[in-house]
Amino acid sequence: MSGKSLLPILLGAGAGLLFMGSKARPSIANARQRRYLAAGRGQSRQAADEATRRYLMYIIMPVWSVAGFLDWLWHRQTKIETTSGAKESIMHLLMMAEAGAPILTGLFLQMNAGALALMGAGWLIHEATVAWDVSYTVSRRVIFPREQHTHSYMQSIPFDIVATLACLHPEQSLALFGLGPEKPDFRLRFRKPPVPLKDFAAIVGCMGVVSGLPHIEELWRCYRAQQSGIAGRDIPECAQELYAS
């Protein structure tokens, strides 16, 4: 075979190698890009989890606990034990549990569609209990403006938690409604790394001592008044006339 006949073959082989190389390089680049994007998403989720923990620990929990204590104080000043009585006090404990569920879910579980759905359900149930509480109480006890203002903070907290975490975890928030690039993940898993023990102790202390124990004392006070036969003694006549049920 002459040199002239070999030249087209060599040129064709070289062109084929160049073509194959040009196809392989974008594939490698695309694979690297996907790895970088996946690593970036993982770092973003870790940052969102840390922001969630800080928001719940240092903002939501102190505000919620102080508001709960003030609410107990207003109930005491308006003589809940001899007006609306034990039934309203039980509603208060129920609402505390319903509001605490989104807080504990955000602190201890990984945020996905399942956790967000659980928190949203807790918020809706809390709203229904609030409506039940108000409709029962207005005809039996005076609710002063200071108590109503305290209620506005307590009522908004569960929604604030759900809305904030939905913004911090947009992929699973959209997936919950069938939107976005991800599929909804409904498996409930503990967050990694878990909440440190000292933070858990602070949670129990803040929620239990500042707000929980006073409301348990309130229920005991109402129970004793009921056993003594003085429950309902101080119901204002004006409340009965305006909101008789």
VMD Tcl script that draws the C-alpha trace (Angstrom):
set ca {
  {0.00 0.00 0.00}
  {1.45 3.36 -1.02}
  {1.98 6.34 1.26}
  {-0.70 8.25 -0.65}
  {-3.29 5.54 0.09}
  {-2.34 5.43 3.78}
  {-2.79 9.19 4.25}
  {-6.63 9.23 3.98}
  {-6.86 6.29 6.42}
  {-4.67 8.02 9.00}
  {-6.56 11.28 8.60}
  {-9.90 9.43 9.03}
  {-8.68 7.59 12.13}
  {-7.43 10.83 13.65}
  {-10.71 12.55 12.97}
  {-12.58 9.63 14.58}
  {-10.43 9.79 17.71}
  {-10.97 13.53 17.97}
  {-14.73 13.03 17.58}
  {-14.78 10.34 20.26}
  {-12.71 12.51 22.59}
  {-15.04 15.45 22.11}
  {-17.98 13.19 23.11}
  {-16.21 11.77 26.16}
  {-15.12 15.12 27.64}
  {-18.64 16.57 28.00}
  {-19.77 13.30 29.61}
  {-16.99 13.56 32.19}
  {-17.76 17.23 32.68}
  {-21.47 16.49 33.08}
  {-20.74 13.77 35.65}
  {-18.54 16.14 37.62}
  {-21.19 18.84 37.42}
  {-23.82 16.46 38.76}
  {-21.54 15.53 41.66}
  {-20.92 19.18 42.45}
  {-24.66 19.95 42.32}
  {-25.45 16.98 44.58}
  {-22.78 18.08 47.06}
  {-24.13 21.62 46.94}
  {-27.66 20.42 47.65}
  {-26.39 18.36 50.59}
  {-24.60 21.37 52.05}
  {-27.67 23.54 51.53}
  {-29.85 21.03 53.39}
  {-27.39 20.84 56.26}
  {-27.41 24.64 56.47}
  {-31.21 24.64 56.40}
  {-31.34 22.02 59.19}
  {-28.99 24.10 61.33}
  {-31.01 27.26 60.66}
  {-34.16 25.34 61.64}
  {-32.63 24.24 64.93}
  {-31.44 27.73 65.82}
  {-34.75 29.35 64.87}
  {-36.78 26.93 66.98}
  {-34.38 26.85 69.93}
  {-33.57 30.52 70.31}
  {-36.62 32.34 68.94}
  {-39.77 30.21 68.84}
  {-39.38 28.35 72.14}
  {-38.62 31.38 74.36}
  {-41.44 33.44 72.80}
  {-43.92 30.57 73.04}
  {-42.99 29.76 76.66}
  {-43.21 33.38 77.84}
  {-46.53 33.86 76.03}
  {-47.84 30.67 77.65}
  {-46.85 31.91 81.10}
  {-48.55 35.27 80.52}
  {-51.67 33.48 79.32}
  {-51.74 31.46 82.56}
  {-51.39 34.71 84.53}
  {-54.34 36.34 82.72}
  {-56.47 33.24 83.38}
  {-55.64 33.45 87.06}
  {-56.51 37.13 87.24}
  {-59.93 36.51 85.67}
  {-60.67 33.62 88.07}
  {-60.81 30.76 85.61}
  {-61.45 28.26 88.41}
  {-64.77 29.94 89.35}
  {-65.83 30.96 85.83}
  {-65.15 28.80 82.77}
  {-63.55 26.11 84.91}
  {-61.78 22.84 84.20}
  {-63.10 22.39 80.66}
  {-61.30 25.50 79.41}
  {-58.17 24.53 81.32}
  {-58.14 21.15 79.57}
  {-58.43 22.96 76.24}
  {-55.33 25.00 77.15}
  {-53.29 21.86 77.79}
  {-54.57 20.39 74.54}
  {-53.54 23.49 72.58}
  {-50.10 23.40 74.19}
  {-49.62 19.84 72.97}
  {-50.85 20.77 69.47}
  {-48.51 23.76 69.27}
  {-45.62 21.78 70.73}
  {-45.92 19.06 68.09}
  {-44.64 21.25 65.20}
  {-41.81 22.53 67.42}
  {-40.64 19.04 68.39}
  {-41.09 17.75 64.83}
  {-38.86 20.51 63.49}
  {-36.22 19.87 66.14}
  {-36.01 16.09 66.09}
  {-37.07 14.92 62.62}
  {-35.48 15.37 59.21}
  {-37.46 17.81 57.14}
  {-39.24 16.17 54.24}
  {-42.78 16.03 52.88}
  {-43.89 13.71 55.69}
  {-42.58 15.96 58.47}
  {-44.04 19.07 56.83}
  {-47.42 17.35 56.42}
  {-47.37 16.33 60.09}
  {-46.60 19.89 61.15}
  {-49.30 21.29 58.88}
  {-51.86 18.90 60.36}
  {-50.86 19.98 63.87}
  {-51.36 23.62 62.92}
  {-54.85 22.97 61.49}
  {-55.91 20.99 64.56}
  {-54.58 23.78 66.79}
  {-56.67 26.34 64.89}
  {-59.80 24.23 65.30}
  {-59.17 23.92 69.06}
  {-58.63 27.69 69.34}
  {-62.04 28.30 67.76}
  {-63.63 25.77 70.14}
  {-61.93 27.40 73.15}
  {-63.07 30.93 72.27}
  {-66.65 29.91 71.53}
  {-66.85 28.17 74.91}
  {-65.10 30.84 77.01}
  {-66.64 34.15 75.87}
  {-69.95 33.47 77.64}
  {-68.28 32.45 80.91}
  {-65.22 34.61 81.51}
  {-64.05 38.12 80.63}
  {-61.18 38.05 78.10}
  {-59.34 41.35 78.51}
  {-57.36 42.95 75.63}
  {-54.03 41.93 77.18}
  {-55.09 38.27 77.03}
  {-56.39 38.63 73.48}
  {-53.05 40.17 72.46}
  {-51.18 37.28 74.06}
  {-53.42 34.84 72.18}
  {-52.45 36.48 68.88}
  {-48.80 35.53 69.46}
  {-49.59 32.02 70.61}
  {-51.96 31.38 67.73}
  {-49.48 32.55 65.09}
  {-46.54 30.46 66.31}
  {-47.56 27.09 64.76}
  {-48.16 28.78 61.39}
  {-44.84 30.65 61.64}
  {-43.02 27.36 62.17}
  {-44.66 25.61 59.22}
  {-44.19 28.60 56.88}
  {-40.54 29.14 57.84}
  {-39.56 25.48 57.47}
  {-41.40 25.25 54.16}
  {-39.23 28.13 52.90}
  {-36.04 26.54 54.25}
  {-36.86 23.21 52.55}
  {-38.51 24.28 49.27}
  {-37.94 21.05 47.31}
  {-39.94 18.83 49.65}
  {-42.49 21.59 50.26}
  {-43.25 21.70 46.54}
  {-43.12 17.90 46.29}
  {-45.85 17.70 48.92}
  {-48.20 19.28 46.35}
  {-46.85 17.35 43.36}
  {-44.66 20.21 42.18}
  {-40.92 20.68 41.69}
  {-38.18 18.25 40.60}
  {-38.24 15.94 43.66}
  {-40.62 13.20 44.71}
  {-42.27 13.57 48.13}
  {-40.56 11.65 50.91}
  {-43.06 10.72 53.63}
  {-40.73 8.60 55.76}
  {-40.28 10.05 59.26}
  {-36.63 9.85 60.35}
  {-34.68 11.40 63.19}
  {-32.43 14.22 62.09}
  {-28.68 13.60 61.81}
  {-26.80 14.68 63.81}
  {-29.39 14.53 66.61}
  {-30.17 17.45 68.89}
  {-27.47 17.59 71.62}
  {-28.46 16.43 75.09}
  {-28.00 19.89 76.61}
  {-30.35 21.35 74.01}
  {-32.92 18.64 74.76}
  {-32.68 19.49 78.48}
  {-33.21 23.16 77.63}
  {-36.29 22.24 75.58}
  {-37.84 20.28 78.45}
  {-36.98 22.99 80.97}
  {-38.24 25.88 78.87}
  {-41.49 24.29 77.72}
  {-42.21 22.36 80.91}
  {-41.26 24.69 83.74}
  {-42.13 28.08 82.24}
  {-45.42 27.14 80.57}
  {-46.37 23.52 81.25}
  {-46.32 23.40 85.05}
  {-48.35 26.61 85.52}
  {-51.12 25.22 83.32}
  {-51.12 21.94 85.24}
  {-51.48 24.00 88.42}
  {-54.38 25.81 86.74}
  {-56.16 22.54 86.01}
  {-55.65 21.39 89.61}
  {-57.06 24.71 90.85}
  {-60.11 24.31 88.61}
  {-60.62 20.73 89.76}
  {-60.55 21.76 93.42}
  {-63.05 24.56 92.76}
  {-65.33 22.08 91.02}
  {-65.10 19.66 93.94}
  {-65.88 22.50 96.33}
  {-68.97 23.48 94.38}
  {-67.80 27.01 93.53}
  {-67.14 26.46 89.80}
  {-69.13 28.98 87.74}
  {-69.82 31.24 90.72}
  {-68.11 34.32 89.24}
  {-69.36 34.14 85.65}
  {-70.10 37.77 84.63}
  {-73.74 38.51 83.89}
  {-72.79 40.70 80.93}
  {-70.96 37.76 79.27}
  {-74.00 35.54 79.70}
  {-76.28 38.19 78.20}
  {-74.00 38.88 75.22}
  {-72.84 35.35 74.43}
  {-75.47 33.09 75.98}
  {-75.14 29.55 74.66}
}
mol new
graphics top color blue
foreach p $ca { graphics top sphere $p radius 0.5 }
foreach p [lrange $ca 0 end-1] q [lrange $ca 1 end] { graphics top cylinder $p $q radius 0.2 }
display resetview
